[in-house]
Amino acid sequence: MNKTASLSSARRQKKDDFYTQLPDIESELRHYKRHFRDKVVYCNCDDPRVSNFFEYFSKNFEHLGLKKLITTCYRNQQRDLFSRHDCEQAIYLEYFGDQDGNKVPDAHEIEVKHLKGDGDFRNAECIELLKEADIVVTNPPFSLFRPYVAQLMEYEKMFLIIGNMNAVTYKEIFPLIKADRLWFGPSISSGDREFGVPDHYPLTAASYRIDSNGKKYVRVKGVRWFTNLEHNKRHEDLILYREYSPEEYPKYDNYDAIEVSRTKDIPKNWGGAMGVPITFLDKYNPEQFEILGADYDVKQGLLSEILNPEWTGKTDRGYINGKRMYSRILIKHKRGG
Ligand SMILES: C[S@@+](CC[C@H](N)C(=O)[O-])C[C@H]1O[C@@H](n2cnc3c(N)ncnc32)[C@H](O)[C@@H]1O
């Protein structure tokens, strides 16, 4: 492996090793209780010995009324806090709820089984488990976010997963948002979140912490829950206060749309197209707004109705007075404007 490749794989590996904290799982899951009754939940990127997803679902099994919990672990030969694998084979756990009435998931109630392969979510035996599942919940490796979501779509699964909000700009992900087949969960819409990291993780990040047991944590920006489970917040209207004026809302040089650089400033009385930041998706109510596309679509020649027909320059982004704007989503009011 050359130096650049090994560096980028190291970077990838680092982002793949962020371990979700229990309070973040609890804050999100409380919005979905109604979806889980009598369901098989599958956590397929989770070492059950350390995963807080396994912890959460096993301890809340009765509260949620689950039918079964399956958790597969990906083989990782590095011995560290988070992956204490002694054997080459990956394992998976099945839990059917409390059997002895003490309301605690005891070791003898959890069936530990061996997988033939390494537990990669794309392996045939993991796909068999996926088929059995109703809802998949986890924080998958960031570097595999695209194939991970593609697999959930292929098998038509309900899901609740953690990712980075920049993933919305992926050409595989944005069409799902536009088609209302994927949206953000309600509990994280700004700021950063703390994740556990393995012992060997280099703490060069600005915000890190080591707790009294020596466990390491970093704070990560841009984290979001991605889901296709219904929740109430996404049907709440964004309250708008601003009136349109040509001075405050300039038109792009190349798009037939106005620039709105902050979601809260969307004018209530503009009927045409508007370019908004991707953080708009934190407030997106599909009954209030229509997503027309993204600047990426214009570049691909997909949104010809938006493109200024006289424009001969670049189409990679919106431009205002020759200045290239940040990445934008193009939207429109649904109930007039
Ligand atoms: C971001 S970490 C999250 C771990 C755990 N889900 C959590 O939230 O605490 C991603 C996990 O996916 C595992 N993983 C990496 N590649 C995988 C693959 N191809 N199939 C399944 N799991 C994988 C890694 O070992 C790591 O534990």
Ligand as a Chemical Component Dictionary entry (heavy atoms), coordinates in Angstrom:
data_LIG
# 
_chem_comp.id                   LIG 
_chem_comp.type                 NON-POLYMER 
_chem_comp.pdbx_formal_charge   0 
_chem_comp.three_letter_code    LIG 
# 
loop_
_chem_comp_atom.comp_id 
_chem_comp_atom.atom_id 
_chem_comp_atom.alt_atom_id 
_chem_comp_atom.type_symbol 
_chem_comp_atom.charge 
_chem_comp_atom.model_Cartn_x 
_chem_comp_atom.model_Cartn_y 
_chem_comp_atom.model_Cartn_z 
_chem_comp_atom.pdbx_ordinal 
LIG C1  C1  C 0  -18.862 3.704  13.903 1  
LIG S1  S1  S 1  -18.553 2.148  14.675 2  
LIG C2  C2  C 0  -20.009 1.981  15.603 3  
LIG C3  C3  C 0  -20.064 0.795  16.485 4  
LIG C4  C4  C 0  -21.415 0.618  17.144 5  
LIG N1  N1  N 0  -22.443 0.437  16.154 6  
LIG C5  C5  C 0  -21.732 1.826  17.986 7  
LIG O1  O1  O 0  -22.468 2.681  17.535 8  
LIG O2  O2  O -1 -21.202 1.948  19.094 9  
LIG C6  C6  C 0  -18.787 1.093  13.283 10 
LIG C7  C7  C 0  -18.618 -0.372 13.591 11 
LIG O3  O3  O 0  -18.798 -1.107 12.386 12 
LIG C8  C8  C 0  -17.884 -2.188 12.371 13 
LIG N2  N2  N 0  -17.664 -2.530 10.962 14 
LIG C9  C9  C 0  -16.692 -2.063 10.134 15 
LIG N3  N3  N 0  -16.829 -2.605 8.926  16 
LIG C10 C10 C 0  -17.911 -3.428 8.990  17 
LIG C11 C11 C 0  -18.532 -4.278 8.045  18 
LIG N4  N4  N 0  -18.081 -4.371 6.801  19 
LIG N5  N5  N 0  -19.614 -4.989 8.444  20 
LIG C12 C12 C 0  -20.083 -4.875 9.716  21 
LIG N6  N6  N 0  -19.528 -4.077 10.634 22 
LIG C13 C13 C 0  -18.442 -3.364 10.274 23 
LIG C14 C14 C 0  -16.652 -1.654 13.062 24 
LIG O4  O4  O 0  -15.931 -2.726 13.637 25 
LIG C15 C15 C 0  -17.263 -0.752 14.139 26 
LIG O5  O5  O 0  -17.466 -1.466 15.317 27 
# 
loop_
_chem_comp_bond.comp_id 
_chem_comp_bond.atom_id_1 
_chem_comp_bond.atom_id_2 
_chem_comp_bond.value_order 
_chem_comp_bond.pdbx_ordinal 
LIG C1  S1  SING 1  
LIG S1  C2  SING 2  
LIG S1  C6  SING 3  
LIG C2  C3  SING 4  
LIG C3  C4  SING 5  
LIG C4  N1  SING 6  
LIG C4  C5  SING 7  
LIG C5  O1  DOUB 8  
LIG C5  O2  SING 9  
LIG C6  C7  SING 10 
LIG C7  O3  SING 11 
LIG C7  C15 SING 12 
LIG O3  C8  SING 13 
LIG C8  N2  SING 14 
LIG C8  C14 SING 15 
LIG N2  C9  SING 16 
LIG N2  C13 SING 17 
LIG C9  N3  DOUB 18 
LIG N3  C10 SING 19 
LIG C10 C11 SING 20 
LIG C10 C13 DOUB 21 
LIG C11 N4  SING 22 
LIG C11 N5  DOUB 23 
LIG N5  C12 SING 24 
LIG C12 N6  DOUB 25 
LIG N6  C13 SING 26 
LIG C14 O4  SING 27 
LIG C14 C15 SING 28 
LIG C15 O5  SING 29 
# 
